[in-house]
């Protein structure tokens, strides 16, 4: 399946209605509910943001597929990469292509940000999110000023 360079799957603070959604609003992307299979979603505390990692085949994460026009994507991508720490050393997240399933059943290739510091998940405060839906995670309030 060929990736659509203007599609990104968001599953946490970037989803519509969440605290960083303003960063995805450039160009008013089309938003569609979607599921990513084979990944596990964690809630990191005290960071109060999610971590997505490969998981068992039966695992799933609920989120939203955002589809941008080419110009809006060119504006949004640098902001998304900065928030996700793609260029940090070591990176906080990597941006990779994955196949999602829309609620309609259609499969779509999209960019997904995958947490790149798996050692953190073995420490206290990394809790799998039951059902893979960030909106159901407890204690996901905004972190202190200057944090993600």
VEXGUKOL-180687 format. One record per residue: residue in three letters; x, y, z of N, C-alpha, C in turn. Coordinates in nm, 2 decimals. Example, Ala and Ser with C-alpha at 12.3 -4.5 7.8 and 13.67 -1.06 7.14 Angstrom:
VEXGUKOL-180687
ALA | 1.32 | -0.57 | 0.78 | 1.23 | -0.45 | 0.78 | 1.32 | -0.33 | 0.78
SER | 1.28 | -0.22 | 0.71 | 1.37 | -0.11 | 0.71 | 1.29 | 0.00 | 0.79
This chain:
VEXGUKOL-180687
UNK | 0.09 | -0.12 | 0.00 | 0.00 | 0.00 | 0.00 | 0.09 | 0.12 | 0.00
UNK | 0.06 | 0.21 | -0.09 | 0.14 | 0.34 | -0.10 | 0.10 | 0.44 | 0.00
UNK | 0.20 | 0.49 | 0.08 | 0.17 | 0.59 | 0.18 | 0.12 | 0.72 | 0.11
UNK | 0.02 | 0.78 | 0.18 | -0.03 | 0.91 | 0.14 | 0.05 | 1.01 | 0.22
UNK | 0.14 | 1.09 | 0.15 | 0.23 | 1.18 | 0.23 | 0.15 | 1.29 | 0.31
UNK | 0.02 | 1.31 | 0.28 | -0.05 | 1.41 | 0.35 | -0.14 | 1.35 | 0.46
UNK | -0.13 | 1.22 | 0.49 | -0.21 | 1.16 | 0.60 | -0.12 | 1.14 | 0.72
UNK | -0.18 | 1.17 | 0.84 | -0.11 | 1.14 | 0.96 | -0.22 | 1.08 | 1.06
UNK | -0.18 | 0.98 | 1.14 | -0.27 | 0.92 | 1.24 | -0.23 | 0.98 | 1.37
UNK | -0.32 | 1.05 | 1.44 | -0.30 | 1.10 | 1.57 | -0.38 | 1.03 | 1.67
UNK | -0.32 | 1.00 | 1.79 | -0.38 | 0.91 | 1.89 | -0.38 | 0.97 | 2.03
UNK | -0.34 | 1.09 | 2.05 | -0.32 | 1.14 | 2.19 | -0.35 | 1.29 | 2.19
UNK | -0.26 | 1.37 | 2.23 | -0.28 | 1.51 | 2.26 | -0.30 | 1.59 | 2.13
UNK | -0.28 | 1.53 | 2.01 | -0.30 | 1.60 | 1.88 | -0.44 | 1.57 | 1.83
UNK | -0.52 | 1.49 | 1.89 | -0.65 | 1.46 | 1.84 | -0.74 | 1.58 | 1.86
UNK | -0.84 | 1.60 | 1.77 | -0.94 | 1.71 | 1.79 | -1.00 | 1.71 | 1.93
UNK | -0.99 | 1.83 | 1.99 | -1.05 | 1.84 | 2.12 | -0.94 | 1.82 | 2.23
UNK | -0.82 | 1.78 | 2.20 | -0.72 | 1.76 | 2.30 | -0.62 | 1.88 | 2.30
UNK | -0.54 | 1.88 | 2.40 | -0.46 | 2.01 | 2.43 | -0.37 | 2.06 | 2.32
UNK | -0.32 | 1.97 | 2.23 | -0.23 | 2.01 | 2.12 | -0.29 | 2.01 | 1.99
UNK | -0.43 | 2.00 | 1.98 | -0.50 | 1.99 | 1.86 | -0.48 | 2.11 | 1.77
UNK | -0.45 | 2.23 | 1.83 | -0.43 | 2.35 | 1.75 | -0.31 | 2.34 | 1.66
UNK | -0.22 | 2.25 | 1.69 | -0.10 | 2.23 | 1.60 | -0.14 | 2.15 | 1.47
UNK | -0.25 | 2.08 | 1.48 | -0.29 | 2.01 | 1.36 | -0.40 | 2.08 | 1.27
UNK | -0.44 | 2.20 | 1.32 | -0.55 | 2.27 | 1.26 | -0.51 | 2.35 | 1.13
UNK | -0.38 | 2.36 | 1.10 | -0.34 | 2.44 | 0.98 | -0.41 | 2.37 | 0.85
UNK | -0.47 | 2.45 | 0.78 | -0.54 | 2.40 | 0.65 | -0.66 | 2.32 | 0.68
UNK | -0.71 | 2.32 | 0.80 | -0.83 | 2.25 | 0.83 | -0.84 | 2.11 | 0.77
UNK | -0.76 | 2.02 | 0.83 | -0.76 | 1.88 | 0.77 | -0.89 | 1.81 | 0.79
UNK | -0.91 | 1.71 | 0.70 | -1.02 | 1.62 | 0.71 | -0.99 | 1.53 | 0.82
UNK | -1.08 | 1.50 | 0.92 | -1.06 | 1.41 | 1.03 | -1.15 | 1.29 | 1.02
UNK | -1.10 | 1.17 | 1.03 | -1.18 | 1.05 | 1.03 | -1.13 | 0.95 | 1.14
UNK | -1.23 | 0.90 | 1.22 | -1.19 | 0.80 | 1.32 | -1.12 | 0.68 | 1.25
UNK | -1.02 | 0.63 | 1.32 | -0.94 | 0.52 | 1.26 | -0.89 | 0.43 | 1.38
UNK | -0.84 | 0.31 | 1.34 | -0.78 | 0.21 | 1.43 | -0.65 | 0.17 | 1.37
UNK | -0.55 | 0.16 | 1.46 | -0.42 | 0.11 | 1.43 | -0.40 | -0.02 | 1.50
UNK | -0.38 | -0.13 | 1.43 | -0.37 | -0.26 | 1.49 | -0.22 | -0.30 | 1.50
UNK | -0.19 | -0.38 | 1.61 | -0.06 | -0.43 | 1.63 | 0.03 | -0.33 | 1.71
UNK | -0.03 | -0.24 | 1.77 | 0.04 | -0.14 | 1.85 | -0.02 | -0.13 | 1.99
UNK | 0.06 | -0.09 | 2.09 | 0.01 | -0.07 | 2.23 | 0.03 | 0.08 | 2.26
UNK | -0.07 | 0.14 | 2.33 | -0.07 | 0.28 | 2.37 | -0.04 | 0.28 | 2.52
UNK | 0.05 | 0.36 | 2.56 | 0.09 | 0.38 | 2.70 | 0.06 | 0.53 | 2.74
UNK | 0.02 | 0.54 | 2.87 | 0.01 | 0.68 | 2.92 | 0.14 | 0.70 | 3.01
UNK | 0.21 | 0.80 | 2.98 | 0.33 | 0.84 | 3.06 | 0.30 | 0.94 | 3.17
UNK | 0.33 | 0.91 | 3.29 | 0.30 | 1.00 | 3.40 | 0.43 | 1.02 | 3.48
UNK | 0.48 | 1.13 | 3.51 | 0.41 | 1.26 | 3.51 | 0.41 | 1.34 | 3.38
UNK | 0.47 | 1.28 | 3.27 | 0.47 | 1.36 | 3.14 | 0.33 | 1.40 | 3.09
UNK | 0.23 | 1.31 | 3.11 | 0.10 | 1.33 | 3.07 | 0.08 | 1.34 | 2.92
UNK | 0.16 | 1.25 | 2.85 | 0.14 | 1.23 | 2.71 | 0.15 | 1.08 | 2.67
UNK | 0.10 | 1.04 | 2.55 | 0.10 | 0.90 | 2.52 | 0.23 | 0.85 | 2.45
UNK | 0.25 | 0.72 | 2.46 | 0.36 | 0.66 | 2.39 | 0.31 | 0.54 | 2.31
UNK | 0.33 | 0.54 | 2.19 | 0.28 | 0.43 | 2.10 | 0.40 | 0.34 | 2.06
UNK | 0.39 | 0.21 | 2.09 | 0.49 | 0.11 | 2.06 | 0.43 | -0.01 | 1.99
UNK | 0.51 | -0.08 | 1.90 | 0.46 | -0.20 | 1.85 | 0.42 | -0.30 | 1.96
UNK | 0.31 | -0.37 | 1.94 | 0.26 | -0.46 | 2.04 | 0.21 | -0.59 | 1.97
UNK | 0.14 | -0.67 | 2.05 | 0.08 | -0.79 | 1.99 | -0.01 | -0.76 | 1.88
UNK | -0.03 | -0.86 | 1.79 | -0.12 | -0.85 | 1.67 | -0.26 | -0.81 | 1.71
UNK | -0.31 | -0.86 | 1.82 | -0.45 | -0.83 | 1.86 | -0.46 | -0.69 | 1.93
UNK | -0.35 | -0.62 | 1.96 | -0.36 | -0.49 | 2.02 | -0.42 | -0.39 | 1.92
UNK | -0.48 | -0.29 | 1.97 | -0.53 | -0.18 | 1.88 | -0.53 | -0.05 | 1.95
UNK | -0.51 | 0.06 | 1.87 | -0.51 | 0.19 | 1.92 | -0.62 | 0.27 | 1.84
UNK | -0.70 | 0.34 | 1.91 | -0.80 | 0.43 | 1.85 | -0.75 | 0.57 | 1.83
UNK | -0.78 | 0.63 | 1.72 | -0.73 | 0.77 | 1.70 | -0.81 | 0.83 | 1.58
UNK | -0.74 | 0.92 | 1.52 | -0.80 | 1.00 | 1.41 | -0.70 | 1.01 | 1.30
UNK | -0.75 | 0.98 | 1.18 | -0.67 | 1.01 | 1.06 | -0.69 | 1.15 | 1.01
UNK | -0.59 | 1.23 | 1.00 | -0.60 | 1.36 | 0.95 | -0.54 | 1.36 | 0.81
UNK | -0.62 | 1.42 | 0.72 | -0.58 | 1.43 | 0.58 | -0.57 | 1.58 | 0.54
UNK | -0.45 | 1.62 | 0.49 | -0.42 | 1.76 | 0.46 | -0.41 | 1.77 | 0.31
UNK | -0.43 | 1.89 | 0.26 | -0.39 | 1.93 | 0.13 | -0.24 | 1.95 | 0.12
UNK | -0.18 | 1.94 | 0.01 | -0.03 | 1.95 | 0.00 | 0.03 | 2.07 | 0.07
UNK | -0.03 | 2.19 | 0.04 | 0.03 | 2.31 | 0.10 | 0.01 | 2.31 | 0.25
UNK | -0.10 | 2.27 | 0.30 | -0.13 | 2.27 | 0.45 | -0.04 | 2.17 | 0.51
UNK | -0.01 | 2.05 | 0.45 | 0.08 | 1.95 | 0.50 | 0.22 | 2.01 | 0.51
UNK | 0.26 | 2.08 | 0.41 | 0.40 | 2.14 | 0.42 | 0.41 | 2.23 | 0.54
UNK | 0.30 | 2.30 | 0.58 | 0.31 | 2.39 | 0.69 | 0.30 | 2.31 | 0.82
UNK | 0.22 | 2.21 | 0.82 | 0.19 | 2.13 | 0.95 | 0.30 | 2.04 | 0.99
UNK | 0.37 | 1.97 | 0.89 | 0.47 | 1.87 | 0.92 | 0.58 | 1.92 | 1.01
UNK | 0.64 | 2.03 | 0.98 | 0.75 | 2.08 | 1.07 | 0.71 | 2.10 | 1.21
UNK | 0.58 | 2.15 | 1.23 | 0.53 | 2.17 | 1.37 | 0.51 | 2.04 | 1.44
UNK | 0.46 | 1.94 | 1.36 | 0.43 | 1.81 | 1.42 | 0.57 | 1.74 | 1.46
UNK | 0.66 | 1.74 | 1.37 | 0.79 | 1.68 | 1.39 | 0.86 | 1.75 | 1.51
UNK | 0.85 | 1.88 | 1.53 | 0.91 | 1.95 | 1.64 | 0.84 | 1.91 | 1.77
UNK | 0.71 | 1.91 | 1.78 | 0.64 | 1.86 | 1.90 | 0.68 | 1.72 | 1.94
UNK | 0.69 | 1.63 | 1.84 | 0.72 | 1.49 | 1.86 | 0.87 | 1.46 | 1.89
UNK | 0.95 | 1.56 | 1.88 | 1.09 | 1.55 | 1.91 | 1.17 | 1.46 | 1.81
UNK | 1.12 | 1.46 | 1.68 | 1.18 | 1.37 | 1.58 | 1.33 | 1.40 | 1.56
UNK | 1.37 | 1.53 | 1.57 | 1.51 | 1.56 | 1.55 | 1.60 | 1.57 | 1.67
UNK | 1.54 | 1.54 | 1.79 | 1.62 | 1.54 | 1.91 | 1.72 | 1.43 | 1.91
UNK | 1.82 | 1.44 | 1.99 | 1.92 | 1.33 | 2.00 | 1.93 | 1.28 | 2.14
UNK | 1.88 | 1.16 | 2.18 | 1.81 | 1.07 | 2.09 | 1.67 | 1.12 | 2.06
UNK | 1.61 | 1.07 | 1.95 | 1.47 | 1.12 | 1.92 | 1.37 | 1.07 | 2.02
UNK | 1.27 | 1.15 | 2.04 | 1.16 | 1.11 | 2.13 | 1.06 | 1.02 | 2.06
UNK | 1.03 | 1.06 | 1.94 | 0.94 | 0.98 | 1.85 | 1.01 | 0.97 | 1.71
UNK | 0.98 | 0.86 | 1.64 | 1.01 | 0.85 | 1.50 | 0.88 | 0.86 | 1.42
UNK | 0.89 | 0.91 | 1.30 | 0.77 | 0.91 | 1.21 | 0.78 | 0.80 | 1.11
UNK | 0.69 | 0.71 | 1.11 | 0.69 | 0.59 | 1.02 | 0.56 | 0.57 | 0.95
UNK | 0.55 | 0.49 | 0.84 | 0.43 | 0.46 | 0.77 | 0.37 | 0.34 | 0.83
UNK | 0.24 | 0.34 | 0.85 | 0.16 | 0.23 | 0.90 | 0.03 | 0.22 | 0.83
UNK | -0.03 | 0.11 | 0.83 | -0.17 | 0.09 | 0.77 | -0.27 | 0.10 | 0.88
UNK | -0.37 | 0.18 | 0.86 | -0.48 | 0.20 | 0.95 | -0.61 | 0.15 | 0.89
UNK | -0.71 | 0.13 | 0.97 | -0.84 | 0.09 | 0.92 | -0.94 | 0.20 | 0.97
UNK | -1.00 | 0.26 | 0.87 | -1.11 | 0.36 | 0.90 | -1.23 | 0.29 | 0.95
UNK | -1.32 | 0.36 | 1.01 | -1.44 | 0.30 | 1.06 | -1.53 | 0.24 | 0.95
UNK | -1.51 | 0.29 | 0.83 | -1.58 | 0.24 | 0.71 | -1.53 | 0.10 | 0.67
UNK | -1.41 | 0.06 | 0.72 | -1.35 | -0.06 | 0.68 | -1.23 | -0.04 | 0.58
UNK | -1.22 | 0.08 | 0.52 | -1.12 | 0.10 | 0.43 | -0.98 | 0.11 | 0.50
UNK | -0.88 | 0.05 | 0.43 | -0.74 | 0.06 | 0.48 | -0.67 | 0.18 | 0.42
UNK | -0.59 | 0.25 | 0.50 | -0.52 | 0.37 | 0.45 | -0.38 | 0.37 | 0.51
UNK | -0.28 | 0.40 | 0.43 | -0.14 | 0.41 | 0.48 | -0.12 | 0.56 | 0.52
UNK | -0.06 | 0.57 | 0.64 | -0.05 | 0.71 | 0.69 | 0.08 | 0.72 | 0.78
UNK | 0.13 | 0.84 | 0.80 | 0.24 | 0.86 | 0.89 | 0.19 | 0.84 | 1.04
UNK | 0.27 | 0.78 | 1.12 | 0.24 | 0.76 | 1.26 | 0.37 | 0.79 | 1.34
UNK | 0.35 | 0.86 | 1.45 | 0.46 | 0.89 | 1.54 | 0.47 | 0.77 | 1.64
UNK | 0.59 | 0.71 | 1.64 | 0.61 | 0.59 | 1.73 | 0.72 | 0.63 | 1.84
UNK | 0.69 | 0.61 | 1.96 | 0.77 | 0.64 | 2.07 | 0.91 | 0.57 | 2.06
UNK | 1.02 | 0.65 | 2.07 | 1.15 | 0.60 | 2.04 | 1.24 | 0.57 | 2.16
UNK | 1.18 | 0.58 | 2.28 | 1.26 | 0.56 | 2.40 | 1.19 | 0.44 | 2.48
UNK | 1.20 | 0.32 | 2.43 | 1.13 | 0.21 | 2.50 | 1.18 | 0.18 | 2.64
UNK | 1.30 | 0.22 | 2.68 | 1.35 | 0.20 | 2.81 | 1.26 | 0.27 | 2.91
UNK | 1.20 | 0.38 | 2.87 | 1.11 | 0.46 | 2.96 | 0.99 | 0.38 | 3.00
UNK | 0.95 | 0.29 | 2.92 | 0.83 | 0.21 | 2.94 | 0.85 | 0.11 | 3.05
UNK | 0.97 | 0.08 | 3.09 | 1.00 | -0.02 | 3.20 | 1.01 | 0.05 | 3.33
UNK | 0.99 | 0.19 | 3.33 | 1.00 | 0.26 | 3.45 | 0.87 | 0.29 | 3.51
UNK | 0.86 | 0.33 | 3.64 | 0.73 | 0.37 | 3.70 | 0.67 | 0.48 | 3.62
UNK | 0.53 | 0.48 | 3.61 | 0.46 | 0.58 | 3.54 | 0.43 | 0.56 | 3.40
UNK | 0.46 | 0.44 | 3.35 | 0.43 | 0.40 | 3.21 | 0.32 | 0.30 | 3.22
UNK | 0.20 | 0.33 | 3.18 | 0.09 | 0.24 | 3.20 | 0.01 | 0.22 | 3.07
UNK | -0.01 | 0.09 | 3.03 | -0.08 | 0.07 | 2.91 | -0.22 | 0.12 | 2.92
UNK | -0.27 | 0.18 | 2.81 | -0.41 | 0.24 | 2.81 | -0.51 | 0.13 | 2.77
UNK | -0.59 | 0.10 | 2.87 | -0.69 | -0.01 | 2.84 | -0.78 | 0.03 | 2.72
UNK | -0.79 | -0.06 | 2.63 | -0.87 | -0.03 | 2.51 | -0.80 | 0.05 | 2.40
UNK | -0.68 | 0.10 | 2.43 | -0.61 | 0.18 | 2.33 | -0.66 | 0.31 | 2.29
UNK | -0.75 | 0.37 | 2.38 | -0.81 | 0.50 | 2.35 | -0.76 | 0.60 | 2.45
UNK | -0.68 | 0.70 | 2.41 | -0.62 | 0.80 | 2.49 | -0.72 | 0.88 | 2.57
UNK | -0.84 | 0.90 | 2.51 | -0.94 | 0.98 | 2.57 | -1.00 | 0.91 | 2.70
UNK | -0.97 | 0.78 | 2.71 | -1.01 | 0.71 | 2.83 | -0.90 | 0.70 | 2.94
UNK | -0.78 | 0.75 | 2.91 | -0.67 | 0.75 | 3.01 | -0.70 | 0.84 | 3.12
UNK | -0.68 | 0.79 | 3.25 | -0.69 | 0.89 | 3.36 | -0.57 | 0.97 | 3.37
UNK | -0.58 | 1.09 | 3.44 | -0.47 | 1.18 | 3.47 | -0.39 | 1.22 | 3.35
UNK | -0.46 | 1.26 | 3.25 | -0.39 | 1.31 | 3.13 | -0.40 | 1.46 | 3.12
UNK | -0.41 | 1.53 | 3.23 | -0.42 | 1.68 | 3.24 | -0.29 | 1.74 | 3.19
UNK | -0.30 | 1.86 | 3.15 | -0.19 | 1.94 | 3.10 | -0.07 | 1.94 | 3.19
UNK | 0.05 | 1.91 | 3.14 | 0.17 | 1.91 | 3.22 | 0.21 | 2.06 | 3.25
UNK | 0.32 | 2.08 | 3.33 | 0.36 | 2.21 | 3.36 | 0.40 | 2.29 | 3.24
UNK | 0.40 | 2.42 | 3.25 | 0.44 | 2.51 | 3.15 | 0.58 | 2.47 | 3.09
UNK | 0.59 | 2.48 | 2.96 | 0.72 | 2.45 | 2.89 | 0.73 | 2.30 | 2.86
UNK | 0.64 | 2.22 | 2.90 | 0.65 | 2.07 | 2.87 | 0.55 | 2.04 | 2.75
UNK | 0.56 | 1.92 | 2.70 | 0.48 | 1.89 | 2.58 | 0.34 | 1.87 | 2.62
